[in-house]
Structure formats: C-alpha cells, structure tokens
C-alpha cells in the first residue's frame, strides 16, 4: 500500500513569468516557474501540549509519521485534503498557521477507528482528530461544527434524563443548526417509514415524543456528571490559556 | 454449569436506539431468543451507554455511563453476562471494561462519579459483555441453530455488514483474533456463520467492516451518503439480494442514505436491508411481522414472500 504524501508546494506559491531575464540570461519558458521562498516564524511551541491536554489527544507525541492512519482513512478516500498524518506532523512541529488552512474539514472524521486499528504506535489518531476539532473551536478558529452541535444536544439530553429519545434529539439538532427539518429526502423517508406501520406502533412513537424516556432517580448521576463537565472545562481553559486569549481580544477591541 | 448454560440466561441491554429507530432489531432479538428458548432479563433502569456523542465530549463520561449499566447488571441483578445487540452499546461497554482495567485515571473518575451518584462502583471483570452474535453462537451454536431451522434461507444471497464498532479498535476486544473459533477483527465471520447455518448463501463482500458514516449521518450527510452508496453498490456487485446488519446505527444509516442517494444524487440501488435477527427469526419459522419487518424503512415484504419467508 502506498504511503500518501502531501505536497507542500501550493499553486499560490508558484510564480510564472512568460518573459524573464535574470543576470542577463533569458529564463523565459520552462525556467520561468519559481517556488516563492517561504519562511515560517510563527510557531506555536505549545501546540502539541494543548492538543494533548484535550480528551483523545494524549498520545500524539508517539507518532513517527508512518502514514498508516491516512492510508487507512475512510474520509481520505473521498477527500484527499483530509490527511491525519499531515495534521499530526503540523501539530508536533507547531505549524499552527498551516494547520488552520484545513480548519473547516478536521471535524469531518467519522470515528471509524481504521486509523487507530492501523497505527503501530498507539497514537489513537481518531482521538487526536477529535481533540484537534475541539481545539479549533475552543480557540475560536472555527464556528461550532454541525457535529459538535449534535454531540452537545445529545449529551445535554443524557445528562438531563439518562436516555436518548431520537426524534427529540434530531429536532433540537436541526433547530440549533438552523436547518429545515422538512428536506425532500427526509419527507420521503418518513413516508416510507409510516407505510405499513400499525396504529399501535405510531401511538408508541408519538408517546415517546411527548413523554421522553428517562432513567429513574437520575438526578444524582446527573449532578455528578455535570460537576465533572464543569471541572474539566476549567482545566481546559487553563491548558489552552483561553482566559489570556479573551483578555488579548478585549485589549484589541479597546485599542 | 456448561459454557452453553452460562449464555442461556443473560442480562439484556437494548439501549436507546432499540427503543426508537432500531425497534425492529429489539423485537426480532427478543423473538429469536424466545424461539430458541433463551432467557433475556432486561437490565433494570438502564441508562444510555454514552454513544459516540458523549465520548466526543469527554471519553471518561462515556466510561462512567457504560460502567453504571454493568454495575447494575452485576451488583443489583447478580448477572455474569450482559448482552448488547447494538454495536454502539456493545463497543462502549467493552471500551469501558478495557479502560477500567488499564487506565487508573478512568477508574478513579468512574469511582468518584459512582459514589456521587449513589451506586456501587463497577469493578472491571464483574461481567462479560457480549454481542447478540456471540449470544446465539455461544448458547445454541451453528449446529443447534441448523437443527431448529423451519424455513431455510436457501436461495437468499446475503452480504454480511458488520460496521466499525464491532471490531475496532482491536485492543478493546481481547477475545477476538485468538485463532480458530474466535472472531476476526479484519474479516469477521460470526454473522456469516449463523446465517449460513440457517441456509443463506453468503456472498463474498469486501466492505464488511467499512464505515457507513453513522457518526455524521445528519451533521455531514453528504459524506454519509457517499459512504453508504459505496456499501450498497459493493453489496449489489457482490451479487447480494440482502444486506444483513447487526447495528441500529448502520441499519438506519443504510436505509436513510439509500433514500437520500436516490433523492439527491439520483442513484438508486435496489437492495434489501434486514437485521440478521430478522432473517434468523424467519428461518426459525416466525412471521415477518413478529420480527418487525414492517417497521423497517426499507421495504422487503414482497421479496421475502417470493422467497417463501414470513
């Protein structure tokens, strides 16, 4: 199996001159294409530590860049810009600005764990993808992804009741992400679902929508989980220096 | 007590999806259990296993949620085996089991949360978590199943689709890849074995453990539709009439995106999608209705009639 390489030469870094003379030598034509000099001086030396401080990112330091993750990746197969090996490299090197070029697709990891299966170093790349997606949002580099909205709607319901009632979760997700629920394929699906369903089943589904299923005496567990979430949030705010980030932003606005 | 008896009475953990979109999986699993004389005792007052969504927010909360289910089965019901038909629940219970045994930090968080929540902390090793496939295989076996078949599935070509969560990541399934008789994580075969025992003809299906994009089925529908379309087409090209599933998320993902592919990409793939328990149930002589075929979105009633089932 091939190891997928990532070319660092991007079209916008290429300059082509139809006619060019250098030191008295005509270099038009084949020699007219140059790669512009690129100097990286905006390292974020804490980048790896910040990712490692978020759930799933703990083992990023183990990576030795074999590329098995990208090779096995489900999403890479349909989008070659989705390259976990490359992102892990950027994070370990502190190339924050380079990483940000792909900020809008990292959340698309489908958690199939093929990378984790293939990884010979137990980096758990799937976890690193999640940690990176969280990091991008927490640092304010991206809007909350649809996936994060879904995770939050889902988790809120579990913390509250202990169980999930799917139609409620789906409706909340659609409303929170500002999407219309009545998309043509969704309507077609509901139509096919209703065909052949007995009245009893419909009543049961209707009831579940009105009275959400829940785990009895859940309040203690609910409070315990909520405390833990708050505690972890505090830790992450510290690890990612988010308070300082907010302070700097305030000063910028004031100036 | 023989090994077989150990699995004849198990704690049953249906999970949230089996009370909603996967209701036909719930119905067919119970019906198959009844037809085979197996005893399912539902875990008392269970909660969600945490699914992928809570794991994404914080894996340790998911570990706690799954451990509470196992704690109830072990400490309040005195059961040794928990059977979860949903790949997600099965995966999460296995993952919690692994983390509790190998990661002290997770074990500490679970202990702290369990005490706050007012129940006994689950200790790793108290229960064995198994999938519905293990359950039928361990308690009845392929030969036992073959003896009980009333309507053979002969003439039905099946692509067995296992999905991601049943085999990956490997480390949470220490009993797999242990040589003959054990399940393989790269080429799983337990569903193939059971359906073959019921007479079905399994096709050589290369995407057994491919991903259906279930994680983003609604949040990144275009990706999911592409992934599902791949699976449907590969199954069709392998010569299958039916894709047999063992996970409510995969199952409804395949059904939803089969329709979405048709509506948004104009790609129609005519293939039936049934839970393996629905196929087994009908092989055991149960009516299609008994195993909830009418509750599936994908309509296979006429196809099953033609094949003399249900």
HADDOCK unambig.tbl for C-alpha pairs under 7 A between the chains (distance, minus, plus):
assign (segid A and resid 55 and name CA) (segid B and resid 58 and name CA) 6.11 0.50 0.50
assign (segid A and resid 55 and name CA) (segid B and resid 59 and name CA) 6.81 0.50 0.50
assign (segid A and resid 110 and name CA) (segid B and resid 213 and name CA) 5.66 0.50 0.50
assign (segid A and resid 110 and name CA) (segid B and resid 215 and name CA) 5.42 0.50 0.50
assign (segid A and resid 110 and name CA) (segid B and resid 216 and name CA) 6.49 0.50 0.50
assign (segid A and resid 111 and name CA) (segid B and resid 215 and name CA) 6.80 0.50 0.50
assign (segid A and resid 112 and name CA) (segid B and resid 164 and name CA) 5.47 0.50 0.50
assign (segid A and resid 112 and name CA) (segid B and resid 211 and name CA) 5.88 0.50 0.50
assign (segid A and resid 113 and name CA) (segid B and resid 168 and name CA) 5.94 0.50 0.50
assign (segid A and resid 113 and name CA) (segid B and resid 169 and name CA) 5.92 0.50 0.50
assign (segid A and resid 116 and name CA) (segid B and resid 169 and name CA) 6.07 0.50 0.50
assign (segid A and resid 117 and name CA) (segid B and resid 168 and name CA) 6.33 0.50 0.50
assign (segid A and resid 117 and name CA) (segid B and resid 169 and name CA) 5.23 0.50 0.50
assign (segid A and resid 117 and name CA) (segid B and resid 170 and name CA) 6.20 0.50 0.50
assign (segid A and resid 130 and name CA) (segid B and resid 56 and name CA) 6.69 0.50 0.50
assign (segid A and resid 146 and name CA) (segid B and resid 219 and name CA) 5.02 0.50 0.50
assign (segid A and resid 147 and name CA) (segid B and resid 216 and name CA) 6.55 0.50 0.50
assign (segid A and resid 147 and name CA) (segid B and resid 219 and name CA) 5.18 0.50 0.50
assign (segid A and resid 151 and name CA) (segid B and resid 53 and name CA) 4.44 0.50 0.50
assign (segid A and resid 151 and name CA) (segid B and resid 54 and name CA) 6.45 0.50 0.50
assign (segid A and resid 151 and name CA) (segid B and resid 56 and name CA) 6.92 0.50 0.50
assign (segid A and resid 151 and name CA) (segid B and resid 57 and name CA) 6.82 0.50 0.50
assign (segid A and resid 154 and name CA) (segid B and resid 53 and name CA) 6.46 0.50 0.50
assign (segid A and resid 155 and name CA) (segid B and resid 53 and name CA) 6.62 0.50 0.50
assign (segid A and resid 155 and name CA) (segid B and resid 54 and name CA) 5.38 0.50 0.50
assign (segid A and resid 158 and name CA) (segid B and resid 48 and name CA) 7.00 0.50 0.50
assign (segid A and resid 162 and name CA) (segid B and resid 47 and name CA) 5.01 0.50 0.50
assign (segid A and resid 162 and name CA) (segid B and resid 48 and name CA) 5.92 0.50 0.50
assign (segid A and resid 163 and name CA) (segid B and resid 16 and name CA) 6.37 0.50 0.50
assign (segid A and resid 163 and name CA) (segid B and resid 47 and name CA) 5.44 0.50 0.50
assign (segid A and resid 163 and name CA) (segid B and resid 48 and name CA) 4.95 0.50 0.50
assign (segid A and resid 164 and name CA) (segid B and resid 16 and name CA) 5.69 0.50 0.50
assign (segid A and resid 164 and name CA) (segid B and resid 48 and name CA) 6.86 0.50 0.50
assign (segid A and resid 166 and name CA) (segid B and resid 20 and name CA) 6.51 0.50 0.50
assign (segid A and resid 185 and name CA) (segid B and resid 259 and name CA) 6.43 0.50 0.50
assign (segid A and resid 185 and name CA) (segid B and resid 260 and name CA) 5.23 0.50 0.50
assign (segid A and resid 185 and name CA) (segid B and resid 263 and name CA) 5.81 0.50 0.50
assign (segid A and resid 189 and name CA) (segid B and resid 256 and name CA) 6.59 0.50 0.50
assign (segid A and resid 189 and name CA) (segid B and resid 259 and name CA) 6.70 0.50 0.50
assign (segid A and resid 192 and name CA) (segid B and resid 297 and name CA) 5.69 0.50 0.50
assign (segid A and resid 193 and name CA) (segid B and resid 296 and name CA) 6.87 0.50 0.50
assign (segid A and resid 193 and name CA) (segid B and resid 297 and name CA) 4.72 0.50 0.50
assign (segid A and resid 196 and name CA) (segid B and resid 294 and name CA) 5.78 0.50 0.50
assign (segid A and resid 197 and name CA) (segid B and resid 294 and name CA) 6.14 0.50 0.50
assign (segid A and resid 197 and name CA) (segid B and resid 295 and name CA) 6.11 0.50 0.50
assign (segid A and resid 215 and name CA) (segid B and resid 45 and name CA) 5.73 0.50 0.50
assign (segid A and resid 215 and name CA) (segid B and resid 46 and name CA) 6.32 0.50 0.50
assign (segid A and resid 215 and name CA) (segid B and resid 47 and name CA) 5.73 0.50 0.50
assign (segid A and resid 216 and name CA) (segid B and resid 45 and name CA) 6.41 0.50 0.50
assign (segid A and resid 220 and name CA) (segid B and resid 116 and name CA) 6.71 0.50 0.50
assign (segid A and resid 220 and name CA) (segid B and resid 117 and name CA) 4.54 0.50 0.50
assign (segid A and resid 220 and name CA) (segid B and resid 118 and name CA) 6.97 0.50 0.50
assign (segid A and resid 221 and name CA) (segid B and resid 116 and name CA) 6.94 0.50 0.50
assign (segid A and resid 221 and name CA) (segid B and resid 117 and name CA) 4.18 0.50 0.50
assign (segid A and resid 224 and name CA) (segid B and resid 113 and name CA) 5.61 0.50 0.50
assign (segid A and resid 224 and name CA) (segid B and resid 116 and name CA) 5.77 0.50 0.50
assign (segid A and resid 224 and name CA) (segid B and resid 117 and name CA) 6.11 0.50 0.50
assign (segid A and resid 225 and name CA) (segid B and resid 61 and name CA) 6.94 0.50 0.50
assign (segid A and resid 225 and name CA) (segid B and resid 113 and name CA) 6.90 0.50 0.50
